[in-house]
Amino acid sequence: SARSTMTMRVTLKRNVQEGTDPYGQPAPPRLEVVGTFPCWAWSGSGRLSLQAERTLAVEGPAMIVPQEADVRVGDRVVEIVDRRGRLVMGRMDVDAVMRRAGHQAVTLRKIDA
């Protein structure tokens, strides 16, 4: 099962600010922690086997998380740590979420800053 490979932990934040400022511009983001979830993350090019008959080519950082994890496009990855608490990856945005049998495949985008 994919769950047995999820030896890392990801902390996610989500923008909870809605509406506009007095000038009609989008209100500044206010990020709140959604939760910390088990995951397995990697960077670089590779292939993710989603089902016996399907394989997804992945470029750049990506991760898998349990199916019940609350992950949405636009969420912010605060950090991904290994089981000893060592930083594996820093801040990134969730670019896409693909639900699969037993897990979700998530592609990430590095934040330009």
C-alpha positions as YAML, in Angstrom:
chain: A
units: angstrom
residues:
- id: 1
  name: SER
  ca: [0.00, 0.00, 0.00]
- id: 2
  name: ALA
  ca: [1.11, 3.57, -0.64]
- id: 3
  name: ARG
  ca: [0.53, 4.47, 3.02]
- id: 4
  name: SER
  ca: [3.50, 2.38, 4.15]
- id: 5
  name: THR
  ca: [5.87, 4.58, 2.12]
- id: 6
  name: MET
  ca: [4.59, 7.83, 3.68]
- id: 7
  name: THR
  ca: [7.39, 8.26, 6.22]
- id: 8
  name: MET
  ca: [7.53, 12.07, 5.99]
- id: 9
  name: ARG
  ca: [5.16, 14.74, 7.35]
- id: 10
  name: VAL
  ca: [3.86, 17.78, 5.47]
- id: 11
  name: THR
  ca: [2.42, 20.88, 7.14]
- id: 12
  name: LEU
  ca: [-0.09, 22.77, 4.99]
- id: 13
  name: LYS
  ca: [-1.57, 26.26, 5.22]
- id: 14
  name: ARG
  ca: [-4.57, 27.67, 3.34]
- id: 15
  name: ASN
  ca: [-5.65, 31.23, 2.55]
- id: 16
  name: VAL
  ca: [-8.80, 31.90, 4.59]
- id: 17
  name: GLN
  ca: [-9.09, 35.58, 3.64]
- id: 18
  name: GLU
  ca: [-11.93, 36.45, 1.27]
- id: 19
  name: GLY
  ca: [-13.28, 39.63, -0.18]
- id: 20
  name: THR
  ca: [-11.65, 42.86, -1.27]
- id: 21
  name: ASP
  ca: [-10.00, 45.85, 0.32]
- id: 22
  name: PRO
  ca: [-11.61, 49.34, 0.25]
- id: 23
  name: TYR
  ca: [-10.12, 49.90, -3.24]
- id: 24
  name: GLY
  ca: [-11.66, 46.76, -4.74]
- id: 25
  name: GLN
  ca: [-8.41, 44.82, -4.80]
- id: 26
  name: PRO
  ca: [-8.20, 41.26, -3.41]
- id: 27
  name: ALA
  ca: [-7.66, 41.31, 0.34]
- id: 28
  name: PRO
  ca: [-4.16, 40.34, 1.47]
- id: 29
  name: PRO
  ca: [-3.86, 36.61, 2.12]
- id: 30
  name: ARG
  ca: [-4.24, 35.27, 5.64]
- id: 31
  name: LEU
  ca: [-2.81, 31.75, 5.84]
- id: 32
  name: GLU
  ca: [-3.95, 29.35, 8.54]
- id: 33
  name: VAL
  ca: [-2.64, 25.86, 9.23]
- id: 34
  name: VAL
  ca: [-4.86, 23.18, 7.69]
- id: 35
  name: GLY
  ca: [-2.99, 20.30, 9.30]
- id: 36
  name: THR
  ca: [0.01, 18.03, 9.27]
- id: 37
  name: PHE
  ca: [-0.30, 14.86, 7.19]
- id: 38
  name: PRO
  ca: [1.81, 11.79, 6.40]
- id: 39
  name: CYS
  ca: [3.44, 11.99, 2.97]
- id: 40
  name: TRP
  ca: [6.25, 10.84, 0.73]
- id: 41
  name: ALA
  ca: [7.89, 13.65, -1.24]
- id: 42
  name: TRP
  ca: [10.52, 13.74, -3.97]
- id: 43
  name: SER
  ca: [12.05, 16.23, -6.35]
- id: 44
  name: GLY
  ca: [13.20, 15.92, -9.93]
- id: 45
  name: SER
  ca: [11.82, 13.99, -12.84]
- id: 46
  name: GLY
  ca: [10.38, 10.56, -12.43]
- id: 47
  name: ARG
  ca: [7.36, 8.37, -12.84]
- id: 48
  name: LEU
  ca: [4.59, 7.79, -10.35]
- id: 49
  name: SER
  ca: [2.74, 4.51, -10.78]
- id: 50
  name: LEU
  ca: [-0.88, 5.33, -9.97]
- id: 51
  name: GLN
  ca: [-2.54, 2.08, -10.93]
- id: 52
  name: ALA
  ca: [-1.44, -1.08, -12.66]
- id: 53
  name: GLU
  ca: [-2.37, 0.30, -16.10]
- id: 54
  name: ARG
  ca: [-1.47, 4.00, -15.56]
- id: 55
  name: THR
  ca: [1.76, 5.83, -14.95]
- id: 56
  name: LEU
  ca: [2.14, 9.59, -14.54]
- id: 57
  name: ALA
  ca: [5.32, 11.39, -15.63]
- id: 58
  name: VAL
  ca: [6.19, 13.95, -12.95]
- id: 59
  name: GLU
  ca: [8.63, 16.86, -13.40]
- id: 60
  name: GLY
  ca: [9.69, 18.86, -10.34]
- id: 61
  name: PRO
  ca: [8.67, 18.39, -6.72]
- id: 62
  name: ALA
  ca: [5.74, 16.11, -5.92]
- id: 63
  name: MET
  ca: [4.32, 14.07, -3.05]
- id: 64
  name: ILE
  ca: [1.69, 11.52, -2.18]
- id: 65
  name: VAL
  ca: [-0.61, 11.88, 0.82]
- id: 66
  name: PRO
  ca: [-3.42, 9.73, 2.26]
- id: 67
  name: GLN
  ca: [-6.78, 9.92, 0.55]
- id: 68
  name: GLU
  ca: [-8.38, 11.54, 3.62]
- id: 69
  name: ALA
  ca: [-5.84, 14.40, 3.79]
- id: 70
  name: ASP
  ca: [-7.42, 17.83, 3.23]
- id: 71
  name: VAL
  ca: [-5.26, 19.10, 0.34]
- id: 72
  name: ARG
  ca: [-6.44, 21.62, -2.26]
- id: 73
  name: VAL
  ca: [-4.91, 23.43, -5.20]
- id: 74
  name: GLY
  ca: [-3.49, 26.71, -3.92]
- id: 75
  name: ASP
  ca: [-2.57, 25.41, -0.47]
- id: 76
  name: ARG
  ca: [0.90, 26.32, 0.79]
- id: 77
  name: VAL
  ca: [3.40, 23.71, 1.95]
- id: 78
  name: VAL
  ca: [5.10, 25.14, 5.02]
- id: 79
  name: GLU
  ca: [7.59, 22.31, 5.34]
- id: 80
  name: ILE
  ca: [8.12, 18.62, 4.72]
- id: 81
  name: VAL
  ca: [10.15, 16.82, 7.38]
- id: 82
  name: ASP
  ca: [11.41, 13.26, 7.74]
- id: 83
  name: ARG
  ca: [10.60, 11.04, 10.71]
- id: 84
  name: ARG
  ca: [13.45, 12.61, 12.71]
- id: 85
  name: GLY
  ca: [12.16, 16.12, 12.10]
- id: 86
  name: ARG
  ca: [14.85, 17.08, 9.58]
- id: 87
  name: LEU
  ca: [13.75, 19.46, 6.84]
- id: 88
  name: VAL
  ca: [13.34, 17.71, 3.47]
- id: 89
  name: MET
  ca: [11.63, 20.52, 1.49]
- id: 90
  name: GLY
  ca: [10.60, 24.09, 2.31]
- id: 91
  name: ARG
  ca: [7.85, 26.41, 1.13]
- id: 92
  name: MET
  ca: [5.96, 25.46, -2.03]
- id: 93
  name: ASP
  ca: [2.46, 25.80, -3.46]
- id: 94
  name: VAL
  ca: [0.15, 22.92, -4.31]
- id: 95
  name: ASP
  ca: [-0.20, 22.97, -8.10]
- id: 96
  name: ALA
  ca: [-2.46, 19.95, -8.71]
- id: 97
  name: VAL
  ca: [-4.18, 17.20, -6.70]
- id: 98
  name: MET
  ca: [-5.07, 13.87, -8.30]
- id: 99
  name: ARG
  ca: [-7.17, 11.45, -6.28]
- id: 100
  name: ARG
  ca: [-6.19, 7.81, -6.68]
- id: 101
  name: ALA
  ca: [-7.13, 4.53, -5.04]
- id: 102
  name: GLY
  ca: [-5.63, 4.69, -1.56]
- id: 103
  name: HIS
  ca: [-3.83, 8.05, -1.89]
- id: 104
  name: GLN
  ca: [-3.64, 11.44, -3.56]
- id: 105
  name: ALA
  ca: [-0.83, 12.44, -5.91]
- id: 106
  name: VAL
  ca: [0.12, 16.10, -5.46]
- id: 107
  name: THR
  ca: [2.35, 18.16, -7.73]
- id: 108
  name: LEU
  ca: [4.12, 21.12, -6.14]
- id: 109
  name: ARG
  ca: [5.49, 24.40, -7.45]
- id: 110
  name: LYS
  ca: [8.47, 26.18, -5.92]
- id: 111
  name: ILE
  ca: [7.67, 29.69, -4.73]
- id: 112
  name: ASP
  ca: [9.57, 32.45, -6.48]
- id: 113
  name: ALA
  ca: [10.72, 34.87, -3.80]
...
